[in-house]
Each structure stands twice: as C-alpha cells, then as structure tokens.
Amino acid sequence: MNDTAVRFQNVWKKFRKGERFDSLRDLVPALVKRLWARQPKGLGAQEFWALRDVSFELRRGDSLGIIGPNGSGKSTTLKLLSRILKPDSGTLQVNGRYGALIELGAGFHPDLTGRENIYLNGTILGMKRAEITRKFDEIVAFAELEEFLDTPVKRYSSGMYARLGFAVAAHVDPEVLIVDEVLSVGDYHFQEKCFAKMREFTRNGTTLIFVSHNLTAVGTLCKSALLLNRGIPVFQGDVQNAIKRYYALYAEDTKSNALEIAKVRLTDCTGAEREVFEPGETAVFTIQMKALADISNAHACMYIRTRDGQPLFDTATSRYSDTRLTLARGECATAVFRMTLNLQDGVFPLGFSVSSEFDEYFVYCNMGLKQLVMTGNRKANGFVFLDPQAELLIGKMEDAEGILQSDVATG
C-alpha cells in the first residue's frame, strides 16, 4: 500500500499582475481566456512567479504547517493542492479523499440557505447525498447555526461562513485536510473547537496541511513546517526551527525604502535608560522615525519574543487611539509603548514594525530592534511573573479551609 498522502514536486506557478482569483467567478473566465491566448515559455512583461520550484512530500498522518510573510505563496500552494489552480511546471498528487477550507464561502451559493448549502458544498467535496443526510445533524451541531439554518448565507457574517464551511469540510472524513487562515475570523470558542477537531484528525491518521500566521497554532498542530518567502522555499523541517527562520527573515531585511529609524530608547518610568529590569517594573519603549517616502494610515506595532522566536506579546498604537501613522516624506514621528513587565528572568528581543492598513505589507519590520533583560529569583518557571505566594498546609481539611477563609477575609 502506498503510504504517500501528498506529493508536491518541483512546482512553479506564475500569475499576471492585476489578475485576481478570489473566487471561481474570477478563475473560470481567466482560464477560458488563457485557452485562446498563446502562452510564453518564460515570464511575460506583466507576469511574476508566485511559486518557484517548491517540493515536499507527506505520509499519511503527517501534519505540515506552511508559514511565511504575506505574498509568499502559501494560499497559492493550497489552491494548487485543492485543484482550483494548475501548476505551470512540476507535478502534484493528493492520494485519498480530501477536505479543503481555503476561502470563505467557496462552494456556497449566496441565495441558498445554510441547509441547502450543506448539501451543495458536501457534494462539491465528494460526499453522496445519503452520506450528507446521515451526517447532517452532526454538521449543524458543530457549526452551531441551528437558528440560521434556513437563512440565505448571503446574510451570514464572515464568522458564520467559516463555521459552516469548516463543519462541512470536517465531516467529509478526509484522508487529507487542507486548511487556510480563514479560521482567524471565528471567535475564540470556535477556533478552539476547530483546533481540537484538527488534533483529533491527526491522531486518527489524517494528513493535515495548515496555513496560518498564528505560529503558536502551527507549533501546536503540526509536526513539521515549510517556510516560503516570495514564492521560494526557505526552510522545511522542524516547526520551531522554521519559526526561528521566519523571524530571522525580518531581522535580515530591516532596511526600508519608506522609513528610517532615527533613535531607539528603552527606559524606566523616570526616563533613565536601562536594559535590565525586575518583574513588576515599568518599561518605556520609544522609537523615533523619519519617513523616506509618503506613508498613509499605517500602524506602529511592538513585539516581545523569546530568544527562539516564540511570540509572547504584541500590540499597536492604533489599538489605543484612532490616530494612524500618516507622514509626508521627511516628516518625523515617535511611537511610545509603556508596559508593566510581568516577565520571568531571561533575555527577550523587542521588535517594532510599521504596517499598512489591514497588515497587507510591512513598511518597516525589525524583530530584534532592542533587547530586554529580566532578572528573577527563580522561585517559579515559565515566561510570566504572577507575583506568586505558596504554602503547604498539613492537617485536617477543616483547618485548611479555616486558614483560607481567614486569608480571604483579611486579604
């Protein structure tokens, strides 16, 4: 028996600038047009490579995370695997039944109800009508959309779309499950439910291919990862090493044609410059910048990471005010972040980025702009400092309860 679930070998894919494939409505006319057009062997004047010589192979039960900056070719890879697109060069093969959730509402008809779309989408994914009927109640229960089952899906929110789409895909009983970032629109409860379902699949031998910017989720769900950058495979292997390389991309490419960092300061609340702090102290991270080109409606963001690149914290000035970073060439601005350092001892890189509206691209990004050193007494482990107190009570249960009630009354 062939144990190979997915084979993706030396795949190249190109697009024409200005061409969009956000839905089948965009894709079908473009394919018809291409049938009548003469295709150049190389790149035309308006063409670019979305994927360049990408290869990987997965056995049954493997789980692969595909990560990388925006525009690196992640979603293109999934659309090729789902047979929505065809490669310009190379071969790919998916062995066995697959379920795919790569675009909100893909396979849904907006004028049909949720009930009708379950049958439509299930059929598209290869299920027989009798199988859909048998699993119908399970699908509805998972999606938690009983009240809206007979409502046209064009009235659904993006989160409701995702819930229904994932519920159908998950009940195909796929041998290969392909999931894109679309789960990010769901609420916390539904995301946890989906992650639990995907973990169940991988335990039962389903092959998972998962694209996400949530690197914690990738690290939890996937055994290995593929890092893409501008369509080129940069690294494939251990998830944590892939995540390190992901952050290294930004550390290696800190020069920006649009923004210059003039000065960076890390101080305490008195304004004294410091690098070493104790848990519970306040730190002020200040970045002075100058625009080298016009910048409009951008977000100034800061990050705290572990030394191996794991995300601990990030925020943006736009989360605390309506002000966006809009600068004409030559203008200056200052971003100030104040924070209480509830961290254990260790060395933590401080990062800073300026990103466009909706995070479509980075104007500037450096994940190691400054270094924060935390001291600690090593009475606890982990990254966070919760100012713990602990004691061991030996004796009768009533004695312990009396002490606890006394602590509550006096605390």
N, C-alpha and C positions, 0 to 999 in steps of 0.2 A: 504493500500500500504506500502510495506517495505521501510523505509526511509534510511536503511543502504546501503551505497555505497561500502565500503571496510571493510572486517573483517579479521584481521591478528591475529591469536590466538595461543600463546604458540609455536611459530615456532623455530625449531632448524635446522641448516644446516651445514654440515661438508664437507670439501674438503681434498684431498690428497696433500701433499706437492709436489711441482713440477708440479702439474696439472694446466692447463690453460684453461679457457673458454672465450677467447677473441672473438670468432665468432662461428657460427653454424658448421663450419668445424672442430673446436676443440671439440664442445659439442657432436655431433652425434656419432663419434667413441667412445668417453668416455662412453656414455650411453649404447652403444652396448656391450662394454667390461664389464660394470657393470652387465648387464643382465646374463652374464655367470660366473660372479665371486660370491663367497659366501661373503655375507656382514656381518661383525661383528656387534653385537648389540652396542658396545661401540666404543671407538676410537682405530684405529689401530696404529701401531708404527709411520707411516708417515702421520697420519691424524690430523686435527685440526678443532675446531668449528669456523665457520665464523659467525654464529648467535646462540645465546643461550637464548632461552625462551623469544622471542620478541613478544609483543602483542600491538595492537592498533586497534581502530575502528573509522571509519569516516562516517559521514552522508552526504547526498547529499549537495553539495555546500561548504563543508569544504575544507580547504587548509592546508596541513601538510608539513612542511619542515623537511627533515632528514639531520642532521648535525653530524659531528664527525671527528676525525683525519683520515688520510689515513689508510686503512686496518681495519676500524671499522665495516664494513658490510653494508654500505649504498647501494652500487651498487648491492650487492647480494640480498638485500631486494627488489629492483626494478625488478631484473630479476626473482625473485620468483613471484612477482605480475604480471609480464608480461607472466608468464607461460613458460619462457625459461628454468627455473630450477624447480625442485620439492623439497619440504622440506623433511628432514629425519624424522621429527616429527612435530606434530602440524597441524593446518588447516588454509587455507586462502581462501577468496572468494571475487571476484570482480563482483558486480552486475551492469550490463549495458555495453554498448559499451565503449571500452577504446582505447585511442591512446597512443602510447609509443614512446619516443625518448630516448633511453638509451645507444645507441652505434652508433658512426659514421658509416654510410653505412650499418647498419643492415637492411637486406631485399633488398639491392641493388645488382644487378649483374654488376660487373665492365665492362663487354664488351658491355652492353646495354647502350643506350643513356639516357639522362635525361628524355626525353619524354617517352621512354619505361619503365624506372624505376618508373615513377609516377604511371603508370598502375600496374606494378608489386607490388610495395610497398603498394599502395592503396588496392589491392586485399588481400595482406597478412594481412592488418589491418582490413579487413572485409567489404570493400566497393564493391558495384556492379559496373560493367563496365560502365553502364549508368550513375551512380552517379559520377564516376570519370570523365567521359566525360563532364557532366554538370558543374563540379567544376574545370575543367582543367585550364581554363584561370585565375581563382582566385588563384589557386595554383602557377602557373607560375609567376603571378604578385607579389605574396607575396615573392617568392624565389628570384625574380629579376635576373633570369638566362635566359632570353629570347634569348640572343646571343649564349648561350651554350646548348640550349635545345636538339640539335641533335648531341652533342658531347658525346662520351662514358664517363661514370662517372669515369672511372679509370684515366682520365686526369684532374679530378676536384681537387681543393685544399681541405684541411680539412674544411675550412670555407664554401666552396660551397656545400660540402657534408651536413654540418649542416643545411644550408639554405634550401636545397631541402628536407632533412629529416623532419625538423620541419614543413615546408609548407604542406607536405602531412599529417603528423600527426595532424596538427591543423585543417585540413579541413575534417577530419573524423567525425566532430561534436561529439566529445566524451562526454560521461557522466562522465568518469574518465580519466584524463590526467596525464600521468606518464612521468616526465622529469628528466634526469640526467644532470651532469655537462657539457655535450657536448656543450652547448651553449657558453661556455667560449672561444671557438675557433673563434667565429664570431666577426666581428668588432663592434664598439660601436653602430653604426646606427642599425645594425641588432639585436643586443642584446636588445636595447630599443624597437624595433618593436616586438620582441618576448615577452618581459615583458608586453607590452601593450596588446598583444593578450591574454596572460595568465590572466591578470587582467579582461579582458572582459569576459573570460570564467567563472571565479569565480563569477563575478557579475550576470551571467546568470544561475548559479546553477550547473556548472561543478565542480566535485571534483578534486582537484589538489594535486598531491604528487610530491614534488620538492626536489631534492638533489643538494646541491651546497656548495662550500667553500666560496662563496660570501655571507657573513652573512647579509650585507645590503640588498641584493636582497631577501633573505629569510625573513627578518624582514618586507619588504615591501609587499611581495606577500602572506605570509602565516599567518593564524590565530593562529596556534599552531606549535610546533616543537618537534621532537623526537631526543634526543642526544644518539648516540651509541659510545661505546668505547670498542675495541677488541671484538666486537660482542655482548656486553652486553648492555641492555637499562639502561642508567644512569639517564635520566630525560625525562618526557613527560609533556607538558603543555604550558604555556605562552612563546611566542617566545623570548622575552627579557630575561626572566629568564633562558631559555635554552642556550642563547648566553653567559650569565654570567657563567653558569656552564661549558660551552665549554672552555672558557678561564681559568677557575679555574682548569681544568684538567692539564694544563701546569704549573700553579702555584704550584699545589700539587706534580708534578713529575719533579722537576728541577734537580735531581741528574742524572748524566750521567756517563756511564762507559767509555766513549770515550773522554770527555772534562771536564776540571776543570776551573772555573772562578777564577782567582787569585786576580784581583782587578777591581773595577768599579769606574769611576770618572765622575762627572758632573761639568763642569767648564764654566766660561765665556771665551771670546776671549783672556783675559790676562793670563789665566791659574789659576785664583782664583777659588777654589771650592765653588760652590753655589747650592742652591736648589730652591731659589725664583728668578724669573725673571720678567721683564716687557715686554709688547708687543714691538716687533721690535728689541729686543736684540738678540745677537748671543750666542748660547749654544754649547758646545762641549761635546759629549757623548763618553767616552773612555772605552773600555773593554779589559783587558789583560787576556789571556787564555793560558792554557797548555794542550797539547794533552796527554791523558792517553792511547791512542791506535792510530794506524795509521789512518789518515784522508786524504781523497783524493777528490779533485775537489769539495769542499763544498762552500756554500755561507754564508757569515756573514750578518745577517739582523737585523734591528732595527724597533721598532714599537712604536707608540704613540696611547694610547687608552683613552677613558673616564673611569670614575670610575666604570661605569656599564658595561664596556667591549666593547663599540662600537668602531670600528676602525676609527681612524682619519687620520693616515699616516703610511706608511711603505716604506722602501727602503732597498737596499742591496749594499755592496761594489762592487759586480760583475756588477752592473748597470753602474758603473763609470770607470771600468777598466777591462782588460782581466784577471787580476790576480784572481786565485781561492785559497781557503784555503786548502793547501796540507801540512800536517805535519807528521813527523815521531813521534813515541812515545817519549815523553819527551821534544819535541820542543815547543817553545812558539810563540805566535803571538799577535798582538794588532790591534783591529778594532777601527777606529776613525770616528765619524759622526759629521759634523758641520752643523748647521741649524739656520736659522733666525726664531725666534719664533713669528709668526703671529697668536697668540692664545689669546683668551679672558681669563678672570680670572677663575681659577679653579685648581683642582688637577688632574694631568694626569700621570698614570703609564707609565714608559718607559720599553719596553720589548726588548729582544735580543734572537736570535736563530742562530744556525748553522745547515744548512740543506744540504742534499746530492744533487747531480746534479739532476735536474728536480723535486726537492722537494718530492722525494719518501718517505723520512722519516727524522725526526729531530735527529741530533746528540746531540743537546742540545736545550732546549727551556725554557725560563722563561719570562712570560708576565708582571712581576712586579719586574724587577731587580733593578729599581731605581724609584724615584718619582720626578716629575717636578711640581712646584707650580708657577702659573701665577697670577700676580696682575692685576688689571684693574680699570677703573674709572666708570664702569657700565653705560656708555652712550650708549651702544649697547648690544644686546643679541646675543646668538649663541656661537659657539666654535672658530670661526676665527676672527682675528682682521684685518680690512682692512683700518685702519687709516682714518676713515670717517670724512667728513665735511658736514654740512647740514644747510640750511637756508630756511625760508619761505618768499616768495615774494608775497605781496599783492598789487594789482593794475592791470593795463591793461596788456594784453598779450604782446603788443609791448615792454612795459617796461621790462618785464621779459626776453624777447628774447634779448633785448639790453644788459642787465646785463650779460646774459650767454655768448654772443658773446665777451663781454669785458673780461670776465674771461678766455675764450679760448685764446684770443689774448695776454693776459698778463701772462697766466699760463705756 
